[in-house]
Amino acid sequence: MDIAPPVPTAVAWPALALLLGVAAVADLRSRHVPILLLGGGLLTGLVLAALVGGSSALGHSLLGVAVGGGLLLPFVLVRGKPPGLPRVERGEALGPADALLLAAVGAWQGPLFALQAAVAASLVGAVWALVAWCRAGRRRGVVFPYVPSLALGAVLATLLR
């Protein structure tokens, strides 16, 4: 069963591609993605869903936010490592920006797409982590930004639709 996204694809993808691209570049350059950028992207998706599709699309968009943000929220709360391991320093684990970006993707494209993008991003992130680990001489504690993985995951999920 294919459910239409809350915001029509012709409107959503140019805006979402811009959001994903700017967020990925920001994370690669400074390891910091402005929360205002992500929050603005999320709110814009919700507002457009409501304007274009009414309350039904808004509900679908809100469910996308809950699924997208909810998938990464537990990892943000434990800072990416299970209890009992050494304290995680800033930038060493999934952060609020990662969860907000996936929530914004859900706002624009709905809950099923947010789930598909998360799965694809996990695969991209695993490959990226393996490459980073090998390049670092197989040392422990290799750190890399995850927002680009989320952006590529969303693009892959779109291509595999």
C-alpha positions as CSV (number, residue, x, y, z in Angstrom):
1,M,0.0,0.0,0.0
2,D,1.5,3.3,-1.1
3,I,0.4,6.3,1.0
4,A,0.9,9.7,-0.6
5,P,3.3,11.9,1.3
6,P,1.8,14.8,3.3
7,V,3.5,17.4,1.0
8,P,3.4,16.7,-2.7
9,T,6.7,15.4,-4.0
10,A,7.0,18.3,-6.6
11,V,7.0,20.8,-3.7
12,A,8.7,18.7,-1.1
13,W,11.8,17.5,-2.8
14,P,13.4,20.8,-3.9
15,A,12.9,22.2,-0.4
16,L,13.9,18.9,1.4
17,A,17.0,18.5,-0.9
18,L,18.0,22.1,0.1
19,L,17.5,21.3,3.8
20,L,19.4,18.0,3.6
21,G,22.3,19.6,1.6
22,V,22.7,22.6,3.9
23,A,22.6,20.5,7.0
24,A,25.1,17.9,5.6
25,V,27.5,20.6,4.6
26,A,27.2,22.4,8.0
27,D,27.8,19.1,9.8
28,L,30.8,18.2,7.7
29,R,32.4,21.7,8.1
30,S,31.8,22.4,11.7
31,R,30.2,19.4,13.3
32,H,27.3,21.7,14.2
33,V,23.9,22.0,12.5
34,P,21.9,25.0,13.5
35,I,18.8,24.0,15.3
36,L,16.9,26.9,13.7
37,L,17.6,25.4,10.3
38,L,16.2,22.1,11.3
39,G,13.3,23.4,13.3
40,G,12.4,25.7,10.4
41,G,12.5,22.8,8.0
42,L,10.3,20.7,10.3
43,L,7.8,23.5,10.8
44,T,7.7,24.4,7.2
45,G,6.9,20.8,6.3
46,L,4.0,20.8,8.9
47,V,2.6,24.1,7.7
48,L,2.7,23.1,4.0
49,A,1.1,19.7,4.8
50,A,-1.7,21.6,6.5
51,L,-2.1,24.1,3.7
52,V,-1.9,21.7,0.9
53,G,-3.7,18.6,2.3
54,G,-5.7,19.8,5.3
55,S,-6.0,18.1,8.6
56,S,-5.5,14.6,7.2
57,A,-2.1,15.6,5.6
58,L,-1.2,17.4,8.8
59,G,-1.9,14.3,10.9
60,H,0.2,12.2,8.5
61,S,3.0,14.8,8.7
62,L,2.8,14.8,12.5
63,L,3.1,11.0,12.5
64,G,6.1,11.4,10.3
65,V,7.7,13.7,12.8
66,A,7.0,11.3,15.6
67,V,8.4,8.3,13.7
68,G,11.4,10.2,12.4
69,G,12.4,11.9,15.6
70,G,11.3,8.9,17.7
71,L,13.6,6.5,15.9
72,L,16.7,8.4,17.0
73,L,15.5,10.0,20.3
74,P,16.6,7.0,22.4
75,F,20.1,7.2,21.0
76,V,20.2,10.9,21.6
77,L,19.1,10.4,25.2
78,V,21.7,7.8,26.0
79,R,24.2,9.8,23.9
80,G,24.8,6.9,21.5
81,K,26.3,4.4,24.0
82,P,24.8,1.9,26.4
83,P,25.1,2.6,30.1
84,G,28.3,1.4,31.7
85,L,30.6,2.6,28.9
86,P,32.8,5.7,29.3
87,R,31.1,9.1,29.2
88,V,30.5,10.4,25.7
89,E,32.0,13.7,24.8
90,R,30.3,16.3,22.7
91,G,30.2,15.3,19.1
92,E,30.9,11.6,19.7
93,A,27.3,10.4,19.5
94,L,24.0,11.1,17.9
95,G,22.8,14.5,18.8
96,P,19.5,16.5,18.7
97,A,20.3,17.7,15.2
98,D,20.3,14.1,13.9
99,A,16.9,13.4,15.4
100,L,15.5,16.8,14.3
101,L,16.6,16.2,10.7
102,L,14.9,12.8,10.5
103,A,11.8,14.3,12.1
104,A,11.9,17.0,9.4
105,V,12.1,14.4,6.7
106,G,9.1,12.7,8.3
107,A,7.2,16.0,8.3
108,W,7.7,16.4,4.6
109,Q,7.4,12.8,3.4
110,G,5.5,10.9,6.1
111,P,6.2,8.1,8.6
112,L,6.9,5.3,6.2
113,F,9.5,7.3,4.3
114,A,11.1,8.4,7.6
115,L,11.5,4.8,8.5
116,Q,12.9,3.9,5.0
117,A,15.3,6.9,5.2
118,A,16.5,5.8,8.7
119,V,17.2,2.2,7.5
120,A,19.1,3.5,4.4
121,A,21.0,6.1,6.6
122,S,22.0,3.3,9.0
123,L,23.5,1.4,6.0
124,V,25.3,4.5,4.7
125,G,26.5,5.3,8.2
126,A,27.8,1.7,8.7
127,V,29.8,1.9,5.5
128,W,31.1,5.4,6.4
129,A,32.1,4.2,9.9
130,L,33.9,1.2,8.5
131,V,35.9,3.4,6.1
132,A,36.7,5.9,8.8
133,W,37.8,3.2,11.2
134,C,40.1,1.6,8.5
135,R,41.5,5.1,7.6
136,A,42.2,5.8,11.3
137,G,44.4,2.6,11.6
138,R,41.6,0.6,13.2
139,R,41.7,2.7,16.4
140,R,38.8,2.7,18.8
141,G,36.7,5.8,19.2
142,V,36.6,7.1,15.5
143,V,34.2,10.0,15.3
144,F,32.3,11.1,12.1
145,P,29.3,13.3,11.5
146,Y,26.0,11.5,11.0
147,V,23.9,14.1,9.3
148,P,25.4,13.4,5.9
149,S,24.5,9.7,6.3
150,L,20.9,10.8,7.1
151,A,20.9,13.0,4.0
152,L,22.2,10.2,1.7
153,G,19.8,7.8,3.3
154,A,16.9,10.0,2.4
155,V,18.2,10.3,-1.2
156,L,18.6,6.5,-1.4
157,A,15.2,5.9,0.0
158,T,13.8,8.2,-2.7
159,L,15.6,6.4,-5.4
160,L,14.5,3.0,-4.1
161,R,10.8,4.0,-4.0
